[in-house]
Amino acid sequence: MTPPQRLLSLDFMRGLIMVLLALEAAGLYEPLLQASEGNPIHALVQQLSHHPWHGLRAWDLVQPAFMFMAGVAMAFSLDKQQRQGMTWSRSFKKTLRRCGWLFFWGVLDYAVRKTGLSFELWDVLTQLSFTTLVAFLIYRWSAAAQVAVCVGLLLLTEALYRFTHVPGFDQPFTDQHNFGNYVDLLLMNKINRGGWVAINCIPTSVHTIGGALAGRLLLSHEPRKTRTLLLWGTATLLLGYILDWTNITPIIKRIATSSFTIVSLGYSLLILAACYWLIDVKDHRRHLQFFTIIGMNSIFIYLFFEIVGHRWFNGYVSALTSWMGSAIITSLIIFTCEWGLCYFLYRKKIFFRL
């Protein structure tokens, strides 16, 4: 089979993730959680929020999938650059510029607070600026060498948490008392109350590298691509859960433990396999436009609802719709406006790239 030059399943996955993130930014999930209290569906709605610490919910897979898809997209982009005759140094400069912009927007996202300026490194774009660069630098290595790098990054993370023994921060998997919290004090002079840490970028580089490897597979002439994705997805899923079940390393999303990183990579591989088989192999392409429209401007809409939405647009729409007396309806109206903005850009063929 001829390797695909555009992966519609990737557009769909990216769009699905952005729809979920946009609905969360519009404020839909919190009122849904409150409204479902005491109902049988409450446990299901809880899957739309992060697990408080040790455990895994569906929402914990959103960021890993986002970073995984960035790796898949990078593989297709670099393949196109190579076919156009672009040298490695030019590709490196282009990637470095993209990473610089990702870092800038990630920092800017949380830079302006009511109390003044703030410097924080917990945003997904900031993390992605690091993981993208790592994945690019080793992209031309063999698959075995890249897997070895992934193993090394996870072992490095384990060592940093387990063996640094910094007073007050020597409890590897305890919130507010782990090595990641200590590094945040050094970098930002603060600790995230939710338990997030900046050095998550080290283990989550595995997500972007894994995505790039998956992208290389889909670009290859390998005849059984779906099967390969399923095998790797199942293997990593089992490995991650075994690390948790045997109490070697708990699954904790907020500090991206090795078990969490491996499990979430497994889910990302399985989801990609399912989408690729249904959309690109079996050609089931109807009703995808709702998702692909927002996915094609993913960086733009993310920055819009994170910066403009949180600081002005959401409050403006809420004020206009307050007479309805429903936070759920208000959230859906906010999301509809944001999707409509993406649709306008799509019709005008305006696509924002970093």
Number of C-alpha atoms within 10 A of each C-alpha: 9 10 14 13 12 13 18 18 25 22 21 25 23 25 23 19 20 24 23 16 19 26 18 17 19 27 20 21 21 17 14 16 20 11 13 16 14 10 10 9 11 15 13 13 18 19 16 20 15 17 17 13 17 14 14 18 16 16 16 20 20 20 18 27 24 20 27 33 27 22 30 26 23 24 25 20 15 20 17 13 15 13 8 9 9 13 10 14 9 11 16 14 11 13 20 17 14 17 22 17 16 23 21 14 19 22 20 19 23 17 14 14 10 6 6 7 11 14 15 22 23 20 19 19 23 24 23 26 24 20 26 26 20 18 25 21 12 15 20 13 11 11 17 9 13 20 16 12 18 22 15 14 19 23 13 15 21 16 12 16 20 15 12 14 14 13 11 12 20 18 18 22 21 16 19 20 18 25 29 25 26 21 17 20 14 11 14 15 12 14 21 16 10 11 18 21 26 22 19 21 24 18 25 31 29 30 33 30 31 26 29 29 23 25 24 23 21 24 20 14 13 13 13 11 18 20 13 16 23 19 16 16 23 17 14 21 23 16 15 23 18 16 18 21 13 9 10 10 19 22 27 22 27 19 29 24 25 27 26 30 26 28 28 30 29 26 20 27 29 21 18 26 21 17 20 24 17 14 18 17 13 10 12 14 13 7 8 17 14 14 19 25 23 30 23 23 21 22 18 17 24 19 16 17 23 17 17 14 21 14 14 11 18 20 15 12 16 19 11 10 16 12 8 11 10 12 19 18 15 23 23 16 17 26 22 15 13 22 19 14 15 23 20 13 17 16 10 9 9 13 13 12 10 12
